[in-house]
Each structure stands twice: as structure tokens, then as C-alpha cells.
Amino acid sequence: MSAKITVIVYIVISFEIGILLLLLPWSSWWQDNFFLYFITGKLHAPWVATFLTHKAVRGAVTGIGALNILAGIHDIFTFRESVNKLTSLDEKLARNNSSTELKETPVEPAASQTASVSDHQSSGLPPTN
């Protein structure tokens, strides 16, 4: 059940980000952006605002948005396969965690590994094995 919810949330997020990146570069918010001018003022680089408002950069951001939407559509068509992969991955992780819990046993320190200095101050020498 959680694998299905995970895939559905991924699809919804892909669509949301895709639509945002598809429409935002062409809205007035892209050009009248407080954070953009704040960063350019702090960096003393007015060329950043000019670069980000160029039509080619806006088109590239729109292209990334279109790719996000296409990824969401692809995941809709491969929904069952994605759920099966997540479920099998979850089962493998559960098996690995249960097998490592059984294998872990406390290790007693050997007599040669005990500290030779009683007040635990460093002698300046690297430890020897």
C-alpha cells in the first residue's frame, strides 16, 4: 500500500513541478522577482538578472518543465511496474535488516587492546595493534 502511495505522490509532484516550470518563466513573477534582484545586489552581478530573463533561458526552464510532465505521464503508464519494484526493494531491505540484526554480536576487547595509560591521556604516539 505504501508503495502505491509513494508512486502516486511522485506522479503528482512531477506534474506540479512541470506545470510550475512550464508557466512561471513566462509570467510577470519571473521578471519582477525580489529574490533575483536581492541576489544580484549581494553578488554585485547585474548580469545574472539579464541572463535569467533572456528568452533562451526561459525556454530551457520551460523545457525542463515539459520533461517533468512527460516523466509523470510515463510513470502513469508504468504504475504497476514501479509499485512492484518498490515493493521488492522494500522486501530486500527488510530481509537485509533482519539478517544483520541476527549476525551482530557484542565483541569483547582483547587483553592486548586495553589502554596502557591509566589516566587516558594521549602519549602523542599512534596506537599500535
BELURBEL-V693683 format. One record per residue. N is the residue number from 1. PSI is psi as a letter, one per 20 degrees, with the letter a starting at -180 (* if undefined). OMEGA is omega in degrees with one decimal (none if undefined). NEAR is the number of other ideal C-beta (glycine too) atoms within 8 Angstrom. Layout:
N_PSI_OMEGA_NEAR + N_PSI_OMEGA_NEAR
//
This chain:
1_g_-179.0_4 + 2_h_177.4_6 + 3_h_177.9_11 + 4_g_179.8_8 + 5_h_178.7_8 + 6_g_-180.0_9 + 7_g_178.8_13 + 8_g_178.6_8 + 9_g_177.6_8 + 10_g_179.6_9 + 11_g_-179.9_12 + 12_g_179.2_9 + 13_h_177.3_8 + 14_g_178.3_13 + 15_g_-179.3_11 + 16_g_179.5_8 + 17_h_179.2_10 + 18_g_179.5_16 + 19_h_177.8_10 + 20_g_-179.5_9 + 21_h_178.2_13 + 22_h_-173.6_10 + 23_h_-173.4_9 + 24_g_-178.4_10 + 25_h_-176.8_11 + 26_j_178.3_7 + 27_r_179.8_7 + 28_h_179.1_5 + 29_h_-178.7_7 + 30_g_-176.5_12 + 31_h_-179.4_6 + 32_m_-173.8_6 + 33_o_-179.8_8 + 34_g_-176.4_6 + 35_h_177.9_6 + 36_g_-179.0_10 + 37_h_174.5_9 + 38_g_-179.1_8 + 39_g_179.4_9 + 40_h_176.8_12 + 41_g_-180.0_7 + 42_h_-179.1_6 + 43_i_-175.0_7 + 44_l_-178.2_6 + 45_n_-179.7_6 + 46_i_179.6_7 + 47_h_-179.7_6 + 48_g_179.0_11 + 49_g_178.4_10 + 50_g_-179.6_8 + 51_g_-176.1_8 + 52_h_177.6_9 + 53_j_177.1_9 + 54_q_-175.7_8 + 55_h_179.0_5 + 56_h_178.4_6 + 57_g_176.1_11 + 58_g_178.2_12 + 59_h_178.3_9 + 60_g_178.4_8 + 61_h_176.5_11 + 62_h_177.1_12 + 63_h_177.1_8 + 64_h_176.1_9 + 65_g_178.1_15 + 66_h_177.2_10 + 67_h_176.4_9 + 68_g_178.1_13 + 69_g_177.8_13 + 70_h_177.2_9 + 71_h_176.8_10 + 72_g_177.8_13 + 73_g_178.0_8 + 74_g_-179.9_8 + 75_h_174.1_13 + 76_g_-178.7_8 + 77_h_178.7_6 + 78_k_-175.6_8 + 79_g_-177.3_10 + 80_g_179.2_6 + 81_g_179.2_7 + 82_g_178.7_11 + 83_g_179.4_11 + 84_g_179.2_8 + 85_g_178.5_8 + 86_h_179.2_11 + 87_g_179.3_9 + 88_h_177.0_8 + 89_g_178.5_8 + 90_g_178.5_10 + 91_g_178.0_8 + 92_g_178.6_8 + 93_h_178.1_8 + 94_g_177.9_8 + 95_g_-180.0_8 + 96_g_179.2_8 + 97_h_-179.9_8 + 98_h_179.6_8 + 99_h_178.4_8 + 100_h_176.7_8 + 101_h_179.4_7 + 102_h_-176.3_6 + 103_h_-176.7_6 + 104_p_175.8_5 + 105_q_180.0_4 + 106_p_-178.9_3 + 107_p_178.2_4 + 108_p_178.0_4 + 109_q_178.7_6 + 110_q_-178.4_5 + 111_h_-178.2_5 + 112_i_-177.5_4 + 113_j_-179.8_5 + 114_q_-177.5_6 + 115_p_-179.4_5 + 116_i_179.0_3 + 117_p_-173.0_7 + 118_h_-177.7_4 + 119_j_175.3_4 + 120_k_175.7_5 + 121_q_-178.6_5 + 122_p_178.7_3 + 123_i_-179.8_5 + 124_i_179.7_3 + 125_q_177.1_4 + 126_q_-178.9_3 + 127_q_178.2_4 + 128_q_-179.3_3 + 129_*_none_2
//
